[in-house]
């Protein structure tokens, strides 16, 4: 049901953008003529206004097709940046060229069906209107994030971890409002409910929503939705290999809010295959997120008892932005984690630092 609602919201956003762009084409055309004639509509010759009016349906169709091809309707641009600006610039330039050719072909033999400056002004104002719509949403998001300043992660996605252990710990934080758990195998969850009831005891929490789906397919439909994504997958071989690709990390990046955090397991560096897989994974994350660090933990039940995890974020550094006092104010009783241990976990052995430096 939640997926249906989210797909419907995405469809509504696309329809809104397409309707807005129809108005943008109309407005850019009229404004271009008015600017050419000093904002005096009475000074605009009838033949120019008539030609623009007749060409508008074709201009709108061409614009919508070009914008669709250049992915301007892929989302509401909740994390618009330099790449998205390049899409807008390219789309507007291509649209202006096609519109120019279209008007000239419609009036073959007439060198000036509209003033020559119309084409440049049309493209300029179309760019302004399109950019204004897309980036105004980013501005609204910034204001929203300012209101959320100082608030802990609210919306969390967990990939794997069908045993319920990660969810069990997350559910202890009252500030978390929603936990989506994506598990590929429904039998894993049922077996853990039966044989690991302590771990699975919080899977029935009202904030927890379980989806039995392929994580790549699930998260590909999400944009600007999560504060925190935890990938508790098995080793990067076999079924879980797709969770260690550059494509997957890029999809996670898009699914996170502007200040979102990704945490994933990185295996043990004591085994050659695992160490090489860790290097590949870290290299891909570094090329995707502006902040990426590896940290360590001692887990006796795992091979070698020494395990690595990845921390990646769009905004927060795991050490520089650690607020130890705020976490301690939660008064959570833990058997392993402390804020001092948090800092120490990111200080790695020399051999491991060398492995990471080779791919950074």
Steps between C-alpha positions, in 0.01 A plus 500: 500500500780740594673431166177573310464831686863598425467408132182707484679795660781475243244495218328807642834681522579420138160619383544820701840564340368436150207739556740758640728465197204554267438831677875575492509465120200730468640756744850495345352559154286795606770656719754466218277702268418759765867553589580547131240780481578672830222325697234679294257239373335751267832542317526132414410454130202273447689262268758428768241429768299290256802290403594433862141408582481257206835344582428455872341148478802370309741677737330343801512149354865537402591635843329218689669236284845655540457549874385139539796368300743704713348372827348823620201300625694231684402654835415833660872565525506480874879495494566726205866572440754567224403191299134598502591853392690353206187306401293820507758698300531224239122460475437872457773544239376201300141619532590850378680358196212269411240776550704734278517240223131421544389865461726555200375184328141603565572827319728383220608799296431751775831585668341675796169341605590629848778740610844338505540591866186296582685169484775604742258668740265200487780258590624729778161540667413132457820418688412749777148364543604134494788554739281703731253216539756223550727687737224661703424151628861463610462830687191370678695190600777715645246688711350172613842365596567818697186434702619144551844612620604312810243224449616139479442271203124459453450282193722193471544230237657164592608267220546136598512429873192280483594360842371824650815590695556838334131586527506398868767762571345771282165458673661610826527854363169677556598776258483255208156521343521240222713191429475327162655153494567344158575128510529281193394174666180487704604167653798670668267726697264216591787276612643778718161568655490135599859428602637847585201661672712748699654640182170506314293637788484853357399401147140549611566858612240731343779708346644200313386418146638181342533465122594166342663631186826543315672795667623649171151502357355638822742786555515602135147641540598714800631855474586732790315276746735368768719651770696179551556185293659194664612223267540182707572266212708187478844503339531653149481166323199326350152645569633803692756605240260757353502686835866590452481659153539864403144495367366390839690771688374759252142387556551520877640852457185607317275338761661695785413848621751782455659410836449123463735226620579156355650220713604167351706195594843467336621153603830400658835625367680185622391297199630594157170469312317697770773766508484546122119517512525759778733712287266485201201591715679789671621638168144504365362667811775764500411588140132537596491671841694813601577347841601136535681324785560139605473392863566179690333278759589180680236230452608159636231310310634623165797353319827637643295690759589828330256673269477821300210731425456801275364843594402730213316831516404800292567738787612355834848384595492206746753664733486874438120508530464255788288652779589277793297697752184474293533123468573458869189703579294216352598285801514181296662202670742322267730201533753609239461851364634810671585837351866438585489169315328682213807719454743212536320289241612737224870479591615212285815283497778611266458209258131582462567869441737401219234278341252788502750758375568282196146556373419851627 
